[in-house]
Amino acid sequence: MAMTMISWISAITVLTGFLLISQGKIGPNSKTYLLLNLLGSIGLALSAFATKTYAFVLLNTVWGLVAFITLLKTQKLETKEKNATE
């Protein structure tokens, strides 16, 4: 039951990011979009692992890693730009 709830919440989280970016409300490198993808993919990967659907474990793990790496790069770039203007 708990894993079902996690998978539903996670799917809604990823889809919310997709909706927001599709509607032009946020950009592809926005923290909001990246965090929604990261958090959603973690939940979906856990759910997939619990049900032994390993293709979806791989898909969501890679999805989350891409979001995490992009989030780090975005944060690093923002810090670099902030330091350059000081």
PEZI-V126946 format. One record per helix or strand. SS is the DSSP state (a for helix, b for strand). FROM is the first residue (numbers start at 0). TO is the last residue. If there is no record, write none. Layout:
SS_FROM_TO ; SS_FROM_TO
This chain:
a_1_21 ; a_30_49 ; a_53_84
